[in-house]
Amino acid sequence: MKTSAAQPTTGRIEDGRHVLPLRIYYEDTDAQGIVYYANWLRFLERGRTELLRLLGLEHSAVRAESGINWVVRRCTIDYLKPARLDETIDIVTGCGELRGASLAMIQEARRDGELLVRAELLVACMGEGGRPARLPAPARAALERVAIASDSPRSRHIRI
């Protein structure tokens, strides 16, 4: 009898934001059983990656089709409350401003709706030669599904 492994979750789009549920494993924590601060960056990366996958913008496909790589240029993160071993959290991701060759990503980690971590990132599109490249039109259209409306020219302080 052949058994098939369950596919990992890509999360879901809910209220115009991407939500990725994650469990906190032993490897994610420090000696006190609290998520080690640097591991939050890994969780946020998973949230962005699964958002792109769900929108049909899988990293390898975008690179193969247009030569574009996504590069984090800036990251501001606020650690508000800890998460602990065996808890389940949600990584919530939305897009702020979509510019010519970059986009703002706003992310939060929540536990039962309680805000634990908040991050604002500037993600640049880089071509094969390492130079900035315009955000491809299909990618822009797909990302608009999770765009956060703002009158501000920058996304700082937008809440998701």
C-alpha positions in Angstrom: 0.0 0.0 0.0 1.4 3.4 -1.0 1.0 6.2 1.4 1.4 9.8 0.4 2.8 12.5 2.6 0.5 15.4 3.4 1.4 18.5 1.5 2.6 21.4 3.7 0.2 24.3 4.0 0.5 27.4 1.9 -1.8 29.2 4.2 -4.9 31.2 3.1 -6.0 34.7 2.1 -8.3 36.0 4.7 -9.7 39.5 4.8 -7.2 40.6 2.1 -4.2 39.3 4.1 -2.2 36.1 3.9 -2.4 33.9 7.0 0.1 31.1 7.6 -0.3 29.0 10.7 2.9 27.7 12.3 3.7 25.5 15.3 6.6 26.4 17.6 9.0 23.5 17.8 11.8 22.8 20.3 14.4 23.8 17.7 12.8 27.3 17.5 13.2 28.1 21.2 15.9 29.1 23.7 16.7 27.4 27.0 13.6 28.9 28.5 11.3 27.5 25.9 10.7 30.9 24.3 11.1 31.6 20.5 14.7 32.8 20.0 14.6 36.3 18.5 16.4 35.5 15.2 14.0 32.7 14.5 11.2 35.2 14.0 12.9 36.3 10.7 12.7 32.7 9.5 8.9 32.6 10.3 8.4 35.8 8.5 10.3 34.6 5.5 8.0 31.5 5.4 5.0 33.8 5.5 6.3 35.9 2.5 7.3 32.8 0.6 4.0 31.0 1.0 2.1 34.2 0.1 4.0 34.4 -3.1 3.4 30.7 -3.8 -0.3 31.0 -3.2 -0.4 34.0 -5.6 1.4 31.9 -8.3 4.7 33.7 -7.8 6.9 30.8 -6.6 10.5 32.0 -6.2 12.0 29.5 -8.7 9.3 30.1 -11.3 9.7 33.9 -11.2 13.5 33.5 -11.4 13.2 31.1 -14.4 10.6 33.3 -16.2 11.9 36.8 -15.6 15.3 36.5 -14.0 13.9 38.3 -10.9 15.1 37.6 -7.4 13.4 39.0 -4.3 15.9 40.6 -1.9 15.2 42.1 1.6 16.7 45.5 1.6 15.5 46.7 5.0 13.7 45.1 7.9 12.3 46.8 11.0 10.9 44.4 13.7 9.2 44.9 17.0 9.2 42.1 19.5 6.1 42.7 21.6 5.3 39.4 23.4 7.0 35.9 23.4 5.8 32.7 21.9 6.5 29.4 23.6 7.2 25.8 22.7 4.2 23.9 21.3 2.1 27.0 20.7 0.5 27.7 17.3 0.9 31.2 15.8 -0.3 32.9 12.6 2.1 34.8 10.4 -0.1 37.5 8.7 1.3 39.2 5.6 0.2 42.1 3.5 1.7 44.5 1.0 2.2 48.2 1.5 3.4 50.4 -1.3 4.2 48.8 -4.6 6.9 50.8 -6.3 8.8 50.4 -9.6 11.5 47.9 -8.4 10.4 47.3 -4.8 7.5 46.7 -2.5 6.8 47.2 1.2 5.7 44.1 3.1 3.9 44.4 6.5 3.9 41.3 8.6 2.6 40.3 12.1 2.8 37.2 14.2 -0.3 36.6 16.2 -1.4 34.0 18.8 -5.2 33.8 19.0 -5.4 37.3 17.7 -2.9 38.7 20.1 0.0 40.7 18.5 3.4 39.2 19.3 5.7 40.6 16.6 5.4 43.2 13.9 7.8 43.8 11.0 8.0 46.2 8.1 10.2 45.1 5.2 11.4 46.7 2.0 11.8 44.0 -0.6 13.7 44.8 -3.8 13.4 43.1 -7.2 16.9 42.3 -8.5 17.8 41.1 -12.0 20.3 38.4 -12.8 23.2 40.9 -12.8 22.4 42.1 -9.3 20.9 45.4 -10.4 17.4 46.6 -9.5 14.7 45.4 -11.9 11.1 46.5 -12.4 8.4 44.5 -10.6 6.9 42.3 -13.4 3.3 43.4 -14.2 1.8 39.9 -13.4 3.5 40.0 -10.0 2.2 43.5 -9.3 -1.3 42.5 -10.2 -1.1 39.4 -8.0 0.3 41.3 -5.0 -2.5 43.9 -5.3 -4.8 41.2 -3.9 -3.1 41.7 -0.5 -2.3 45.4 -0.8 -3.0 47.7 2.2 -4.6 51.0 1.2 -2.7 54.0 2.3 -2.6 57.7 1.5 1.0 57.8 2.6 3.9 57.6 0.1 5.5 55.1 2.5 3.9 52.2 4.3 5.3 52.8 7.8 2.8 52.6 10.5 0.1 50.9 8.4 -1.7 48.3 10.4 -2.8 45.0 9.0 
